[in-house]
Amino acid sequence: KVDGIVKDTTQKVLPGEVDQPAQLPNSVKVIIAILVPVIVVAIAIGLINRNGKPTYFNGYLQQAQQLSIRADGQTTDPAARLQSLQESLYWLDKAGDYGSSDEYNALHAKVQAGIDDLQGIIRINMVPALAESLPAKTNITQIVASNSDFYALDSNTGQVLRFFASGSSYEQDTAFKCGPSENAVVKDIGPVVDMLAISNDNQYGSTLLAVDAVGNLDYCVPGDSGYIVSLQAPDMGWGAIKAITMYQNYLYVLDISGNAVYRFEGSSLMFPDKPTLFFDEKIPSLTNAIDIEIVGYELYILRSNGEMVECTYSP
């Protein structure tokens, strides 16, 4: 059949007598046999894109409109109204695959707002905090904020980055040093594992308190190199500090290797004495704990599997 098509076509387009069939090499016949279906398919796709997309778009949009109208009449039945709105959103999403229009955008906003209202959702606009992107190797694992700036922990370097407000976004303070440094002259700190934003009414004027896994504290100061102080180790020594938190004049330290939470009493953000244990007889498993927080006498422990443990301290 392809041979016949090739012969008829070539006889019409190639010079020579009509009753004299054109002689083509087999390789040319094969190429033509391949190209003809490809061209047919390309034409078909073009027709679908030109004529089919508006048809699908309008059909799905009309379906969504009907469901939205049905939802408007179900104001006294929240469950039924929510179902109608969700079905309307489903058809809107399908219509969105084939195009858009002002009518589509208005209906999408209306339906989404109705669903959010029924589900108690308040949407907020998210905008980039930074004017420029961070280097590709940066891995931010924690962020803490103060009134005017915020700090980000880069787990790849173990250092803390500082960003300050500048107009509608934040800029990095490239002079800020917090964490391990290749140029440390006296005492250095290991990779930072946790940090706390603090009031600068301390003897160092520090705005951030960082800690490494073996109890070294870095009182980080914008515009300065910071000050490193070692916490007094408990009697059994440090295992692997994972997190710290503060409440009033007390610093709490989570040591996952030692399966312990330690409590330091301090003054003006200084903690010169040895710690005491938070737990006495019954100690929960802390090997997979990743963070702690304290409010009053209540200690909350977050585990890596999403569990939260609540513990009460009794003086």
N, C-alpha and C positions, 0 to 999 in steps of 0.2 A: 504493500500500500504506500509506504514511504517512497519506494522506487517510482511509483506512478506519479506521485505529487512532485517529486524532483524533476521527472521528465517533462511533465506539463509545464512546470514553472520555467525550467531552463529553455524550453522551446520558445516560450513567449518573450523571454528577456535576452536571449543570446542570438546573435546574428545567424542567418542561414535559412534554408527552406523550412517551412512549417512541417512538411511531411518527412523531413530528415531529422530523426531524433538526435539530440545533442549527445555527444560522447564525453562523459566526465570520469575522471579517475575515481576509484573506489574510496580513496581517502577524502575526497571532496564530498562525496555522497554521505560519508559518515559524519563529517562536520555539519553538513546541512541538516541531517537527521537529528543531530543533537540540538542545533540552534533553534529549529522550528518550535519544539515544545517549550523551550525556555522563553522564547519571544511571546508565545501564546499565554503562558503563565504570567509573565510580566504585564501584558496588556490586561489580563483579568484582574490582577492585583490593583492596577491603576484605576480600573473602573470601580472596583469595590471601595477603594479609598476616596474616590471622587463622589460616588453616588451612595455607597453603603453607610459611611460614617454618619452623615447627617440623619439618615433614616433611623439608625440605632440610637443616636443621641436624643432625637426628638421623642422616640418611643419610650425610652427609659425615663426621660424627663416628665412626660405626661403621666406615667405610672407613679412617679414620686409625687407629682402635684395632687393626684387623686387621693393618695394616702395622707398627704398633709391636710387636705380638706377634711378627710374623715377624722383626723386627729383634732381638728378645730372644733368638731361637734362632740368630743369626748372629754370635755373639761371636768365633768363630775366623776369620771372614772379614770383615775391616774394610771392604773395598770394598763388599761386598754389604750389610753392615749400614748403611753410610752411605747407600747408595741407598735402602734401605727407610725409613730415618729421614727422608730428604729428601722421599720420596713421601708419607709420613705428614704431614709439615709442610705439604705442598701442600694436602692435603685438610682439614687443620685451618684453614688460611687461608681456604679456601672456606667452611667451616662458620662461621668468624668473621663472614662477611658477613651471616649470618642469625640470629646470637644468641650467647649465651655461657652457661656454667654452671660450677660448681665442678669437675665432671668434665672439662670442656673445658680449663679453666685448668691443672689438674694434669697432664693429658696434654701440653699445649703446653709446659709447663716441662720435663717429662721428656724429650720429643723434642728440644727445643732444646739441653738440657744434653748429650744424647748426641751430637748433631752437633758441638757446640763441643768436646767431649772428643776426638772423632776428628780434628777439624781443628786442634787445638792452640790454640783460642781461649779467652782468659780475659776475661770480661765485667766491666766495672767500672761502678759506679753513678755517673752524672753528675748533679751538682746545680748550680744557678745559683751563680756565684761572688759576684754582686752582690745586695745586698738590694733595690736599686732599679734600674730600667732606665736606660740612658743616653739622652740626647736623640736624636731620630730622625735628625738630620743627622750624628751621629758615625759615622765610618768607621774602625774599628780595623784596622790593617794589620800590626801587630807587637806582641808582648808579651814582656817579659823579667821574670824573678822573682828575688827575693832570699829570705832565710829568713823574713822577716816581712811583706813587701809585694810588690806587683808593679806594673809600669809598662806603659801601653798608649799606642801612638803613633796619634794621630788624624790621618789624612792630609788631612782637609778643612781643618784649622787649622794643621797642621804642629807642633802642640804635643803634649807628653807628659803623660798623666794618671797620677796616683799613687793607688793603692788600698792601704789597710792592713787587716790582719785585725781583725775585730770580731765576737767570738762564732763562729758557724758560717759567717759570710760575710765579705765585704769591703765597706768603705765608702770613698767617694772623699774624698781630701784636697783639698778645694776651694781651699785656700790655697797648694797646691804650684804653682810656676811653673817651667816648663821649655820652652824654645822661644821663638818670636817673641812680643814683647809690645808692645802699643800704648803702654805707659807707660815704655818703656826710656829711661833718662836719658843713659847714656853710649853703650856699644856694644851693638848688637842682633845677634841671630842670625836667619838665614833659617829657612824651614820645615825641621824636623828630618827627615832621611832615614834615620837609623839611630841606635841607642843600645845601650849596654852597662851592665849592672849592675856596679858596682865596689865594692871595699872602701873604707870611709870613712876609712882611715888615710892621707889625703892632706892637703895644706895647707889645702884648702877644707872638709874634712869632707863632701865630696860622696858621694852614694850611686849616682849615675847619670851616665854620660858620654854626651852627645848631640852629633851633628854635623850640619851643614847641607851643602848641595851644593858650597860653595866653601871648605871647610876651617875653619869656625868651630866651636870646641868649646864646649859649655855644660856646666860642672860643676854639675849640679843638686843643690840641697840642700833637704831638707824643712825648712820653716819659714823659709827664706831665699830671696832672689831669685836665687841662683846666681851663677856667675862665668864670663864669656865670654873665651876665649883663642883667638887665631888660630894655626893650624898654619903652620909655615914652608912656603911653596909650593915645589914642585919647579922646576927650571930652566925647564921648558916651561909652567909655570903650571898651575892647576887647570882641568880640563874640566868634569866633572860627577860629583861623588862620589856613589856609590850605597850603599856599605856599609863598615863598619869591623869589625875584630875584634882581640883582644889575646891574646898568649901571653907569659907571664912579663913582661919589661920592654919588650916590643916592641908597637907599634901598627901594624896593617896597614890600608891604605886602598885601596879599590877605586875607581878612576876610569874609568868606562866610556867617556867621551868621549876621554880620552887613551889608552885601551886599555892601561892600566897598573895594576899593584899596587905601592904604595909601602910602605916599611918604615921606621918611626921608632923609633929607640932612645930609651928614656925612663928616668926615675928618679922613683919616688914618684908615678907617673901623670902626670908632666909630660914634654913632648916639645919641647924648645926648639930642637933642631937641624934642619937640612934632611934630607929623607928620601933613602933610596937605593932603587933599583929592585929589585924581587924577581926579575924576569926579566932575562936577559941577551940571548942570541941568539934562542932560539925562544920566541915569545910566542903563546899561544892567543888566539883572538878573544874579546874581553870585551864587545862591544857589547850583547849580550843577557844578560849576567851580572846576577844580581839579589842575590846574597849570597856571602860568603866565610866560611870557618872555617879555623883553623890549629891543628894539633897537632904540636908538635915542629918538624920540618923539612917536614912535609907540609901543603900548602895545598890546600883543597878549594873549588872554584868551582861554584856552582849557577847553571844557565842557566834562562831563562824557559820553555824547552821541556821541562824536566824532566831534562836531561842534567847529569851531575856530572863535573867535570874534576879529576883529581888531579895535583898538581905537586909536585916535590921541590926544596927549596932546598939548594944546596951552598955552604957557606962557603968 
